[in-house]
Amino acid sequence: MTRHFDFDTPVDRRGSGSYKWDSASQQDVIPLWVADMDFPTAPVIIDALRRRVDHGVFGYVKVSDDYYDALISWNRHRHGWTINRDMVIYTSGVVPAVSAIIKALTRPGDGVIVNTPAYNCFFSSIRNNRCTIVENLLIRVDSGDSFTYRIDLDSLEEACADPANKVMILCNPHNPTGRIWTRGELEEIAGICHRHGVMVISDEIHCELTLPGREYTPYATVDPDAVICCSPSKAFNIAGLQIANIVAPSEPVRAVIDRAINDNEVCDVNPFGVTALIAAYNHGAPWLDALRDYISGNYAMLLDFFATELPSLKVCSLESTYLAWVDITALGISSEKLEEHALETERVWVNAGSMYGSEGYIRINMACPRSRLLEGLRRLKRAVANIVR
Ligand SMILES: Cc1ncc(COP(=O)(O)O)c(C=O)c1O
């Protein structure tokens, strides 16, 4: 029997200390920006957290065997990826993980390759470690009313051949374009990086959010030397609980990462993150699958809305994530101007593509009740209609 989960009833997040909801100065904003979801997490996670709260003592954590068992079992059964316990380093988030791995694997001044557009914290993590951002621009591929992206393998090879460039950050699946890289693409990337001794950090935080019927390929299954970052935080909407894992099979690589995690003082996690991860990986699959169906419905609605109400704006073909990537070049204005204008005049908040290193796009977070998303899109349409060019 499939259980019914309610993603339609809006939860009022205002005043709950939500970055997404409480950052706007006006009260009536619909926030479709920061990548968290407006849905309560899975009931099994809430129950597990409740039991943990009832215990009443929240001292320092020793991560239990259950934690590793849950992580290993989930990845083996759900993704066909075998992890050994001794490969795992837990930490407080994927961004702290990526930053510490860059610190471990580079020296100041080294180049770190990213495929752009890219998640904005990749840029800050590279800069904060005094490294150089080396952009490998994704190639846009148009077909009909939609478009997608592929990795420019020739320019990747050129970037990797430069001895100054030591590391590449892969986002698998990719934020903000929603691409799930195919096994073939991942094998090409692995081949290029191996040829030139470039280490790959693969951020797989969006891997659970594939659209129904689509599967992702864990990068570790094509490149056993890579360092993988993963977390249940995006998929189960528990980012505020701050839990993530680094999987690094090579012992010497793991040792330098472990050193950096300690240097950065991100080696401790909190009891709620641990409890939530165990519940998510052991019991969260039915909820997650229902969520993926719901997001797929929101995406279908968004596509229909753009096709009928805003036909000059093209939507990138989505394979994973709950983030729609929309081409606004037809408007002849910058993405920042549209973000500001839509927020000011119509009280809908989307992210400017410039934040991800790509002008001419906006990113829309679709992870909210469908009625709220529809109202946000109506507001966006009004903002587009009344903007002064
Ligand atoms: C690709 C990617 N990595 C990492 C994060 C954030 O990870 P964390 O909150 O665990 O630091 C995000 C959040 O949107 C993301 O999109």
Ligand as a Chemical Component Dictionary entry (heavy atoms), coordinates in Angstrom:
data_LIG
# 
_chem_comp.id                   LIG 
_chem_comp.type                 NON-POLYMER 
_chem_comp.pdbx_formal_charge   0 
_chem_comp.three_letter_code    LIG 
# 
loop_
_chem_comp_atom.comp_id 
_chem_comp_atom.atom_id 
_chem_comp_atom.alt_atom_id 
_chem_comp_atom.type_symbol 
_chem_comp_atom.charge 
_chem_comp_atom.model_Cartn_x 
_chem_comp_atom.model_Cartn_y 
_chem_comp_atom.model_Cartn_z 
_chem_comp_atom.pdbx_ordinal 
LIG C1 C1 C 0 25.363 21.740 -5.042 1  
LIG C2 C2 C 0 25.166 22.110 -3.612 2  
LIG N1 N1 N 0 26.087 21.768 -2.696 3  
LIG C3 C3 C 0 25.936 22.081 -1.397 4  
LIG C4 C4 C 0 24.831 22.785 -0.953 5  
LIG C5 C5 C 0 24.694 23.143 0.499  6  
LIG O1 O1 O 0 25.183 22.137 1.296  7  
LIG P1 P1 P 0 25.203 22.256 2.891  8  
LIG O2 O2 O 0 23.975 23.001 3.318  9  
LIG O3 O3 O 0 25.236 20.836 3.362  10 
LIG O4 O4 O 0 26.454 22.986 3.244  11 
LIG C6 C6 C 0 23.852 23.170 -1.873 12 
LIG C7 C7 C 0 22.676 23.943 -1.434 13 
LIG O5 O5 O 0 21.916 24.430 -2.210 14 
LIG C8 C8 C 0 24.020 22.807 -3.235 15 
LIG O6 O6 O 0 23.110 23.139 -4.164 16 
# 
loop_
_chem_comp_bond.comp_id 
_chem_comp_bond.atom_id_1 
_chem_comp_bond.atom_id_2 
_chem_comp_bond.value_order 
_chem_comp_bond.pdbx_ordinal 
LIG C1 C2 SING 1  
LIG C2 N1 SING 2  
LIG C2 C8 DOUB 3  
LIG N1 C3 DOUB 4  
LIG C3 C4 SING 5  
LIG C4 C5 SING 6  
LIG C4 C6 DOUB 7  
LIG C5 O1 SING 8  
LIG O1 P1 SING 9  
LIG P1 O2 DOUB 10 
LIG P1 O3 SING 11 
LIG P1 O4 SING 12 
LIG C6 C7 SING 13 
LIG C6 C8 SING 14 
LIG C7 O5 DOUB 15 
LIG C8 O6 SING 16 
# 
